[in-house]
Amino acid sequence: MCPTLLSLLSLGFCVSLRNWAAVGEYEKLSLSAWPSPVVPLGQTVTLQCHSHSPLKRFRLFKTDGERRLPELHGHHFNNFTLGPVTGEHAGSYTCSEAYWSAPSDPLQIVVSGVFTKPSISAHPGPLVQQGDNVTLRCHSLVMFDKFILHHENSTGHFQRHGEMLTGGYAPADFSIGPMTLASASTYRCYGSLRRSPYEWSAPSDPVDIMITGLSKKPSLSAQGGPMVRSGENVTLVCSSESAFDQFHLLREGVNLGRHLAGGQSPRRALQAEFPLGPGTPAHSGVYRCYGSFTRSPYSWSNSSDPLFLSVTGEQPLPGPCFVVPVQTLCCPTLCHPEACSTTDSSVLHYLLHMDHSLVVVKGPSYLSEAMSQSCRATQA
């Protein structure tokens, strides 16, 4: 073979080697976990090593080198199944091609459920006006060193929102806000210890943070009126002229559930009925309702006006109800003399709002009696 041909072949071989080396030097592998890098104790997780190289041999190993998993084969990516996982599987993993590539960036695999779940609460509450702030508090009887807060993303999976170091039994307060549609979501938290950062507690119960006030308020009423005799069936009706497809009922801040809009009122407003069953004194309280759309479950309307429900052991009295500021029942500055002299001795039915700013009075004659009794109490 002539020297010129040998030189050309040698040059081509060297170029080929440089090209293969370039693949290993510049191609960056990636490692992902399905369905999530946070794996409940006893479940399985699939790690995928992604590459566009024609090389098909991959290795998966912990970055600390304590444990190397068997080498597998595949096309463009490889699946590595771990599990049922234990605390030993928790750690930081990388993958690499057998001969040519640098390792991927590390992927942290967390095993949850190793410790008992913490608690999570929203302050001042889970319903937040647009632009306001809410504080999510994580706490536990276990002396965790760190709390990790997760929120649900648009795909339905949970992702890390933030973390906070704590000491002793101190809680962790995560501030969310100013509230936007992107901030409204389902949140939960985990706890972990410094000595085992990849072993977490079970997740807390979820808390739903809703943004309110982006649409007009619905109306809330009670079938038969808000004064109910004990044992009578109680049904609350939430309605709106907006095209809400679901309504939510709350009593003094506690969510009692949601109902789909299932009919129309005589005024052609969409409505949902909330049957509470036979009335008992435990049903007495302040109720509100909200409207929302299934396509945007974390966005609620403004609150309806409060409905004061009173369940008593006596027959309800006839006549309409009046919601009156307490200030109008005070003597002597705001009380009319003729009202103060009223001697009506009829039984007064009223319900104080929990912040004592409003009074519900049954019937016009009982309004005068309420003012009279308030005046006498003030003067005494």
Secondary structure, 3 states (H helix, E strand, C coil): CCHHHHHHHHHHHHHHHHHHHHHHHHCCCEEEEECCCEEECCCCEEEEEECCCCCCEEEEEECCCCCECCCEECCCEEEEEECCCCHHHCEEEEEEECCCCCCCCCEEEEEEEEECCCEEEEECCCEEECCCCEEEEEECCCCCCEEEEEEECCCCCEEEEEEEECCCCCCEEEEECCCCCCCCEEEEEEEEECCEEEEEECCCCCEEEEEECCCCCCEEEECCCCEEECCCEEEEEEEECCCCCEEEEEECCEEEEEEECCEECCCCCEEEEEEEEECCHHHCEEEEEEEEECCEEEEECCCCCCEEEEEECCCCCCCCEEEEEHHHHCCCCCCCHHHHCCCCCCCCCEEECCCCCEEEEECHHHHHHHHHHHHHHHHC
